[in-house]
């Protein structure tokens, strides 16, 4: 979370230096907030003692599924391809390895020669082993102090996407984030604004009205 806050601060400063304004965030419409909040909570929640390793990994994958769904619904937001790619890469590596493999060399780069690799051996992470696959996409990027963390390529894409998102929005260059078409045919425009809801209802009524047949004489 410290790294996320640091990247967020860098993004806001970059947006201000680029001539942007924080007021432009008021214009951004975001859908499915609940999915994003729940996904983030599952990301930062510690592994519960009543959960085995498989259960903890399942919760972690569920968090990525929620975050990917949130980003897909909001795919018209700036930098959404970067954010989606970062989430997908992390989810794939975690899924195939039953947790995120962490490179011992990266840990030593991040914490110094005295770093203890066993410190990350929890339900969501594990030290990289020869049996792990897709290891170039795992946590292999060690950042030394004062940051002192280990990142994956997916993390880098996520943080880059956050910076690009903030700069574009703060400069007022973001397009309207329209809600994507409904997945279910019975949807009736419940979450649309009143004018668009009336237009949606009138179109449905027109489609349901029987067609009139006129003769050519």
C-alpha positions as CSV (number, residue, x, y, z in Angstrom):
1,X,0.0,0.0,0.0
2,X,2.9,2.4,0.6
3,X,4.1,1.9,-2.9
4,X,0.5,2.5,-4.2
5,X,0.3,5.7,-2.2
6,X,3.7,6.8,-3.5
7,X,2.7,6.2,-7.1
8,X,-0.6,8.0,-6.6
9,X,1.3,11.0,-5.2
10,X,3.7,10.9,-8.2
11,X,0.7,10.7,-10.6
12,X,-0.9,13.8,-9.0
13,X,2.3,15.8,-9.0
14,X,2.9,14.8,-12.7
15,X,-0.7,15.9,-13.5
16,X,-0.2,19.3,-11.9
17,X,3.2,19.8,-13.6
18,X,1.5,19.0,-16.9
19,X,-0.9,21.9,-16.3
20,X,-3.8,19.8,-15.1
21,X,-6.3,20.4,-12.3
22,X,-7.7,18.2,-9.5
23,X,-11.2,19.6,-10.3
24,X,-11.3,17.6,-13.5
25,X,-11.7,14.4,-11.5
26,X,-15.3,15.6,-10.7
27,X,-16.2,15.0,-14.4
28,X,-15.1,11.4,-14.4
29,X,-18.0,8.9,-14.2
30,X,-17.1,5.5,-12.8
31,X,-19.3,2.4,-12.8
32,X,-19.3,-0.6,-10.5
33,X,-17.6,1.1,-7.5
34,X,-18.6,-1.8,-5.3
35,X,-16.7,-4.4,-7.3
36,X,-13.5,-2.2,-7.1
37,X,-13.8,-1.6,-3.4
38,X,-14.4,-5.3,-2.6
39,X,-11.5,-6.3,-4.9
40,X,-9.1,-4.0,-3.2
41,X,-10.2,-5.2,0.2
42,X,-9.5,-8.7,-0.7
43,X,-6.1,-7.7,-2.1
44,X,-4.9,-6.1,1.2
45,X,-6.7,-8.4,3.6
46,X,-4.3,-10.7,5.5
47,X,-4.7,-14.4,5.0
48,X,-7.1,-15.7,7.6
49,X,-5.9,-18.6,9.9
50,X,-9.0,-20.6,9.0
51,X,-8.0,-20.6,5.4
52,X,-5.5,-23.0,3.8
53,X,-3.2,-21.9,1.1
54,X,-5.6,-22.8,-1.7
55,X,-8.4,-20.8,0.0
56,X,-6.1,-17.8,0.3
57,X,-5.1,-18.0,-3.4
58,X,-8.8,-18.4,-4.4
59,X,-9.7,-15.2,-2.5
60,X,-6.7,-13.4,-4.2
61,X,-7.9,-14.6,-7.6
62,X,-11.5,-13.5,-6.8
63,X,-10.1,-10.1,-6.0
64,X,-8.4,-9.9,-9.4
65,X,-11.7,-11.1,-11.1
66,X,-13.6,-8.3,-9.4
67,X,-10.9,-5.7,-10.4
68,X,-10.8,-7.0,-14.0
69,X,-14.6,-6.8,-14.2
70,X,-14.5,-3.3,-12.8
71,X,-11.9,-2.2,-15.4
72,X,-13.8,-3.9,-18.2
73,X,-17.0,-2.1,-17.4
74,X,-15.0,1.2,-17.3
75,X,-12.8,0.3,-20.3
76,X,-13.5,3.7,-21.8
77,X,-11.5,5.4,-19.1
78,X,-8.0,6.7,-19.9
79,X,-5.2,4.1,-19.6
80,X,-7.7,1.2,-19.1
81,X,-5.7,-1.1,-21.5
82,X,-2.6,-0.7,-19.3
83,X,-4.6,-1.4,-16.1
84,X,-6.4,-4.4,-17.6
85,X,-3.1,-5.8,-18.9
86,X,-1.4,-5.4,-15.5
87,X,-4.3,-7.1,-13.7
88,X,-4.5,-9.9,-16.2
89,X,-0.8,-10.7,-16.1
90,X,-0.7,-10.8,-12.3
91,X,-3.8,-13.0,-12.2
92,X,-2.4,-15.5,-14.7
93,X,0.9,-15.9,-12.9
94,X,-0.9,-16.3,-9.5
95,X,-3.4,-18.8,-11.0
96,X,-0.9,-21.1,-12.7
97,X,1.5,-21.1,-9.7
98,X,-1.0,-21.1,-6.9
99,X,0.4,-17.9,-5.6
100,X,2.8,-15.2,-6.7
101,X,6.4,-16.5,-7.0
102,X,9.0,-14.0,-5.6
103,X,12.6,-14.0,-6.8
104,X,15.2,-14.4,-4.0
105,X,17.6,-12.2,-5.9
106,X,14.9,-9.5,-6.2
107,X,14.4,-9.6,-2.5
108,X,18.1,-9.2,-1.8
109,X,18.2,-6.2,-4.2
110,X,15.3,-4.6,-2.5
111,X,16.3,-5.2,1.1
112,X,20.1,-5.6,0.9
113,X,22.3,-8.6,1.4
114,X,20.8,-9.1,4.8
115,X,17.3,-9.5,3.6
116,X,15.4,-12.6,4.7
117,X,13.6,-14.3,1.7
118,X,11.5,-16.3,4.1
119,X,9.7,-13.1,5.2
120,X,7.5,-13.3,2.1
121,X,6.6,-16.9,2.4
122,X,2.9,-16.6,3.1
123,X,-0.4,-17.9,1.6
124,X,-0.4,-15.3,-1.3
125,X,3.4,-15.4,-2.1
126,X,6.1,-17.9,-2.1
127,X,9.8,-18.1,-2.9
128,X,10.3,-18.9,-6.6
129,X,11.1,-22.5,-7.2
130,X,12.3,-24.4,-10.4
131,X,8.7,-25.8,-10.8
132,X,7.2,-22.3,-11.2
133,X,6.2,-21.2,-14.7
134,X,6.0,-17.8,-16.3
135,X,8.6,-16.6,-13.9
136,X,9.6,-13.5,-16.0
137,X,6.1,-12.2,-15.2
138,X,6.4,-12.9,-11.4
139,X,7.8,-10.6,-8.7
140,X,11.3,-10.3,-10.1
141,X,11.9,-6.5,-10.1
142,X,13.6,-5.5,-6.8
143,X,13.6,-1.8,-6.0
144,X,16.2,-0.8,-3.3
145,X,15.6,1.6,-0.4
146,X,13.9,3.9,0.2
147,X,11.2,2.1,-1.8
148,X,12.3,-1.4,-0.8
149,X,9.8,-3.5,-2.6
150,X,9.6,-6.3,-5.3
151,X,7.3,-5.8,-8.3
152,X,6.1,-7.8,-11.3
153,X,5.7,-6.6,-14.8
154,X,2.0,-6.5,-14.1
155,X,2.6,-4.2,-11.2
156,X,4.7,-1.9,-13.4
157,X,1.9,-1.7,-16.0
158,X,-0.7,-1.0,-13.2
159,X,1.4,1.8,-11.7
160,X,2.1,3.3,-15.2
161,X,-1.6,3.1,-16.0
162,X,-2.4,5.0,-12.8
163,X,0.0,7.8,-13.7
164,X,-1.2,8.0,-17.2
165,X,-4.9,8.0,-16.0
166,X,-4.3,10.9,-13.6
167,X,-2.4,13.0,-16.0
168,X,-5.0,12.6,-18.8
169,X,-7.9,13.3,-16.5
170,X,-6.3,16.2,-14.8
171,X,-5.6,17.8,-18.2
172,X,-9.2,17.4,-19.1
173,X,-8.5,15.1,-22.0
174,X,-10.6,12.1,-21.0
175,X,-13.7,11.2,-23.0
176,X,-17.1,10.3,-21.6
177,X,-17.1,7.0,-19.8
178,X,-20.4,5.7,-21.1
179,X,-21.8,2.6,-19.5
180,X,-21.3,-0.3,-21.8
181,X,-24.3,-2.2,-23.3
182,X,-26.2,-4.4,-20.9
183,X,-25.1,-8.1,-20.7
184,X,-28.7,-9.2,-20.2
185,X,-31.6,-8.7,-22.7
186,X,-34.1,-8.0,-19.9
187,X,-32.2,-4.8,-18.8
188,X,-34.5,-1.8,-18.9
189,X,-32.2,1.1,-18.4
190,X,-32.5,1.2,-14.6
191,X,-29.1,3.0,-14.1
192,X,-29.5,5.4,-16.9
193,X,-30.1,9.1,-16.3
194,X,-33.9,10.1,-16.5
195,X,-33.7,11.5,-20.1
196,X,-31.8,8.5,-21.4
197,X,-34.2,6.2,-19.5
198,X,-37.2,7.7,-21.2
199,X,-35.5,7.4,-24.6
200,X,-34.6,3.8,-23.8
201,X,-38.2,3.0,-22.8
202,X,-39.6,4.7,-25.9
203,X,-37.3,2.6,-28.1
204,X,-38.4,-0.6,-26.4
205,X,-42.1,0.3,-26.8
206,X,-41.5,1.0,-30.5
207,X,-39.9,-2.4,-30.9
208,X,-42.7,-4.1,-29.2
209,X,-45.4,-2.3,-31.2
210,X,-46.8,-4.5,-34.1
211,X,-45.7,-3.4,-37.5
212,X,-48.3,-1.9,-39.8
213,X,-48.6,-3.3,-43.3
214,X,-49.5,-0.9,-46.0
215,X,-50.6,-1.9,-49.5
216,X,-49.1,-0.5,-52.6
217,X,-52.5,0.4,-54.1
